[in-house]
Amino acid sequence: MAPTAATKSIPENPNQVSLLFEVSQILDKTFDLKQVIVSVLYHVASNLALVRGSITLLNRQSGEISIESSYGLTGRAEARALQAGRGHHRPGRPNRRTRHHP
């Protein structure tokens, strides 16, 4: 049987499938977006051995991009990344780095 478009998108790496399952469980646990974002970033960073990472959200009304959670980034690095990507850094906003499992 020839692979279909649906089967081509299924990850072949068991670790990727496991990570997708963990993320789906996180999404199923709560509707608290901030909690979901921090937990998803933690799991992705842990499973993929990331040194740095962030989850950004686009405000469709204002067009602003903001870092909602980061891993391994300093506040200064966050601000620099957002400036380069046309984003908006809100001064005084805490830098939510994921250092441990929420």
C-alpha positions as CSV (number, residue, x, y, z in Angstrom):
1,M,0.0,0.0,0.0
2,A,1.4,3.4,-1.0
3,P,1.8,6.0,1.8
4,T,-0.8,8.7,1.9
5,A,-0.4,12.3,2.9
6,A,-1.7,11.5,6.4
7,T,0.8,8.6,7.0
8,K,3.7,10.7,5.6
9,S,3.2,13.2,8.4
10,I,3.4,10.6,11.2
11,P,6.8,10.9,12.9
12,E,8.9,7.8,12.5
13,N,11.0,8.5,15.6
14,P,9.4,6.9,18.7
15,N,10.7,9.8,20.8
16,Q,8.7,12.2,18.7
17,V,5.6,10.2,19.0
18,S,6.1,10.0,22.8
19,L,6.6,13.8,22.9
20,L,3.4,14.4,20.9
21,F,1.5,12.2,23.3
22,E,2.9,14.1,26.3
23,V,1.9,17.4,24.8
24,S,-1.6,16.1,24.0
25,Q,-1.9,15.1,27.7
26,I,-0.8,18.6,28.8
27,L,-3.4,20.1,26.5
28,D,-6.1,17.8,27.9
29,K,-5.4,18.7,31.6
30,T,-6.2,22.4,31.7
31,F,-7.6,25.4,29.9
32,D,-5.0,27.7,31.6
33,L,-3.0,28.9,28.6
34,K,0.0,30.1,30.6
35,Q,0.3,26.8,32.4
36,V,0.0,24.9,29.1
37,I,2.7,27.0,27.5
38,V,5.2,26.6,30.3
39,S,4.6,22.9,30.6
40,V,4.8,22.3,26.8
41,L,8.0,24.2,26.5
42,Y,9.5,22.3,29.4
43,H,8.6,18.9,27.8
44,V,9.8,19.9,24.4
45,A,13.1,21.3,25.8
46,S,13.7,18.2,27.9
47,N,12.9,15.7,25.1
48,L,14.9,17.5,22.4
49,A,17.8,18.6,24.7
50,L,17.3,22.2,23.8
51,V,19.7,24.8,25.1
52,R,17.4,27.7,24.4
53,G,13.8,28.0,23.2
54,S,10.7,30.1,23.4
55,I,7.1,30.1,22.7
56,T,5.8,33.3,21.1
57,L,2.2,34.4,20.5
58,L,0.9,36.8,17.9
59,N,-1.7,39.3,18.9
60,R,-3.8,39.4,15.7
61,Q,-5.4,42.7,16.7
62,S,-2.2,44.7,17.3
63,G,0.2,42.6,15.2
64,E,2.6,42.3,18.1
65,I,4.6,39.2,18.9
66,S,5.4,38.5,22.5
67,I,7.4,35.8,24.2
68,E,5.1,34.0,26.5
69,S,7.6,31.6,27.9
70,S,11.3,31.0,27.4
71,Y,13.9,28.4,28.2
72,G,17.6,29.4,28.6
73,L,17.1,33.0,27.5
74,T,18.0,36.1,29.5
75,G,15.7,39.0,29.5
76,R,18.2,40.9,27.4
77,A,18.3,38.0,24.8
78,E,14.5,38.0,24.8
79,A,14.3,41.7,24.0
80,R,16.9,41.4,21.3
81,A,15.1,38.5,19.6
82,L,11.8,40.3,19.7
83,Q,13.4,43.5,18.2
84,A,14.8,41.5,15.4
85,G,11.5,39.8,14.7
86,R,9.3,42.9,14.9
87,G,8.0,41.8,18.2
88,H,7.1,43.7,21.3
89,H,8.8,43.4,24.7
90,R,6.8,44.7,27.6
91,P,9.1,46.4,30.1
92,G,8.6,45.2,33.6
93,R,7.1,42.0,32.4
94,P,8.7,39.0,34.2
95,N,10.8,36.7,32.1
96,R,9.2,33.3,32.5
97,R,12.0,30.9,32.1
98,T,11.2,27.2,32.5
99,R,13.8,25.8,34.9
100,H,11.8,22.9,36.4
101,H,8.7,20.9,35.8
102,P,5.7,23.0,36.6
